[in-house]
Structure formats: structure tokens, C-alpha cells
Amino acid sequence: MADSSAAKRTKGAQAEERKVDWRRWKQERKAEKKKWKEMKLLKKLEKQRMRELAEKQAEKQKEEQKEDKGRHYTLSVALPGSILNNAQSLELRTYLAGQIARACAIFCVDEIIVFDEDGEDVKSVEGDFEGIGRRGKACVQLARILQYLECPQYLRKSFFPKHEDLQFAGLLNPLDSPHHMRVDEDSEYREGVVLDRPTKPGRGSFVNCGMRKEVQIDRQLNPGLRVTVRLEEPQKPEAKVRKGTVVSSHHPRTVSGLYWGYSVRLASCLSAVFSECPFKEGYDLSIGTSERGSSVDQATLPSFRHALVVFGGLEGLEAGLDVDPNLDVTDPSVLFDFYLNTCPSQGSRTIRTEEALLISLSALRPHINEAVKTPSNSCRKENH
Ligand SMILES: C[S@@+](CC[C@H](N)C(=O)[O-])C[C@H]1O[C@@H](n2cnc3c(N)ncnc32)[C@H](O)[C@@H]1O
């Protein structure tokens, strides 16, 4: 009797134990399931977070790509070649030309126009310097030295044969502008000369870009041509040539905002500075400089695309007017949108043209920066 009731109790206890075990097991499974669900949710959330981050990054990259780094305006400077006639020796004439070139490079001038205020009608840099003190050829000589200095050193042999005008030009201070690359310098763009080297049909010409390796461009061009090349990232560093694409010489400025040197133009008279403008829309902002102009401090320049700043020689801008067959005015101020004194209260009776160039470009810089900041200008695109 006692045995059977004890057995019953044991059975009951065992059943109870099994129940407890079962509940515990269920609870454990439930907890495990909950944990697993939480982990799954966490993973899902993490995945979503990563996806959102990637999307955000891609968007940011797109925005950055869209962000316009280019400079869409140009600055031109015009001055008479006759200023060289004030220098007494070829060395001094050369040095003066070097000062003009450096001032223009420092202030990112895109075009220099050398005009004739003596009525000599010069149109090309072909010609010889015919002796110090002789009038004439000053425009040609100035233009030649300016072009020589603008050309990267490694290309000068290809484009500037020995010439008396350039006898001392090699001693001048270099422009050291962004397009004057050193041999191992890394750069997206480089100036080069097309080499006279046979290439297989369908393959582009070889170009000397002043690097250890030659660059094979995307097209066949005539040997001797100066080109602006956009370099591709090297696929194989051990390859014998680099690959590149020919772009316009304005490309580094308009796309990447780089200063890429200046072009040089000769004008046979003051009016030709305007009438032979290389931009099809012409200059939309012209500034004449004179001690008789109004103070630069009060000037507010409008938004522009192509600005021109004009300087006179020893006799001022009036001299250019007198000999110009196309101009029937005596007051130079009527030719310009602004006629500015860039050094009010000057302490010397006269400021020389080369000094006026530095002073004026420096004084105009904040006004120009302000003018090009306006939204209408920054989003305007142009052909050059
Ligand atoms: C030697 S200055 C000419 C001086 C001449 N006596 C005159 O009356 O114009 C040569 C050039 O430097 C520039 N220049 C000289 N002083 C200037 C000033 N205070 N503001 C702006 N440009 C000036 C002008 O372009 C001028 O034609």
C-alpha cells in the first residue's frame, strides 16, 4: 500500500518534472527565437544603414562632380609695344618684356594684346629686331619675348629658333605658371608638341609633353603642332607610353579652373584691339587706365565674360588715338566702359606702364572677383 502510494507520488513528481522541463525547454526555445529574430532585425537594420550610407555617398559624389570648378571668364590686357623704346639696351628691353610677362602671369591674364601706337601696321611676329634706339619692331619684339616666356621650357627648342630678339630671354625670370611642368610632376594636363614619328593606322600621334615617357594621343595630328593634352591615368605603370586626349587650350581653365598661360596678339592700332577680338561676342567689359580717370576705389564692375584692360605708353592712351585712322575722338575715356585711376594720390609724377600694369591688376582684382561672383556669371558657359 505504502509502496503503491510512493510509486504514485514518484510518478506524479516525474510528470511534474517533465512538465517543468518541457516549460523550460519551451521558454529556452522562445528566448532563442526572440534572440534570433532580434539578430535578424539588427542585420536588416545594418544592411539598410549601409545602403543609405552608400546612396548618400553616391549622391555626394554626383554633386561634387556636378560642382563647377572651371573659370568661365577671361581677362585681356592691351599695351603699346612702344614702351620697349624707353629701354636703352637689348638687355633692358628684354627685362622690361619679362616684367610684363610676369605681371600678366601673376594676375592670370589670358590674352596680351600688343598694339602699335606709332602707326607702323605690324601684324605678325615675323621680323627682326633692327638695333637699339631705332623705332619700330618694338611691338614684334615685345610679342616675341612674351610668347617665348609663355611657352613651357621643354617646348621652346621646338617653337623658337635662335633669334636676336631672344638673345637674353633665357636669363629672364620664368613665369612658373601651372602649365610649366617639371619632368616628374604629376598633372592632369600638359602642353606638348606632336612628334614626327610613324604610328600604326588608327593609332594616334606621339607627343612630347616634357615627361620621361612620350604620350600617345587619341588622334593623328601634323608633326610640330603645339597641343594641350589631358593625360589618362596609367593603366600599366611599366608601359612605355602614356595615353592622352587632345583638348582645347581653354579646357584646363574652363573645366578645372587652372591658369593656363596667355595668348599674344598684335594689333596694328588701338581700334584693332577691339575690332580683332578673338571672342565672337567681343569684350563685354573694357577698362581704360589713366591718372586722369576716376578712382578705382569707387568702381563697381558689372558681371562680365571677357574683360579688357588697356594701358598707354609714355604719352598715355591719347598717343594711340592720334595715329588711329579709325578713331575720330580725342578723349580716350569715351572708348571704355570704365576709365580708371588705379593709384589715386600717386607720389611720383608719372607711373610707368610696367608699374601701372602691376598696380592696376592688383587694384582691380577684388573688383573683378566681386563682379564674377554674381550668379549670372558663374553659371554662364562659353565657347572659349
Ligand atoms: C607713363 S604713363 C602715361 C603718362 C602720361 N603722361 C599721361 O598723361 O597719361 C603710362 C600708362 O600708365 C598707366 N597709368 C599711369 N598712371 C596711372 C594711374 N594713376 N592710374 C591708372 N593708370 C595709370 C596708363 O595706362 C598710362 O597710359
The ligand as a Gaussian input file, in Angstrom:
#p B3LYP/6-31G(d) Opt

LIG

0 1
 C       53.828000     106.804000     -68.317000
 S       52.095000     106.632000     -68.080000
 C       51.490000     107.897000     -69.138000
 C       51.595000     109.191000     -68.525000
 C       51.142000     110.271000     -69.429000
 N       51.822000     111.468000     -69.048000
 C       49.660000     110.514000     -69.310000
 O       49.318000     111.631000     -69.078000
 O       48.853000     109.612000     -69.478000
 C       51.787000     105.171000     -68.959000
 C       50.481000     104.494000     -68.675000
 O       50.448000     104.005000     -67.356000
 C       49.120000     103.980000     -66.917000
 N       48.995000     104.811000     -65.728000
 C       49.887000     105.694000     -65.250000
 N       49.426000     106.241000     -64.104000
 C       48.233000     105.701000     -63.853000
 C       47.264000     105.844000     -62.829000
 N       47.422000     106.654000     -61.807000
 N       46.152000     105.088000     -62.905000
 C       45.952000     104.234000     -63.911000
 N       46.855000     104.053000     -64.902000
 C       47.961000     104.772000     -64.884000
 C       48.242000     104.487000     -68.039000
 O       47.794000     103.435000     -68.822000
 C       49.231000     105.318000     -68.822000
 O       48.846000     105.490000     -70.142000

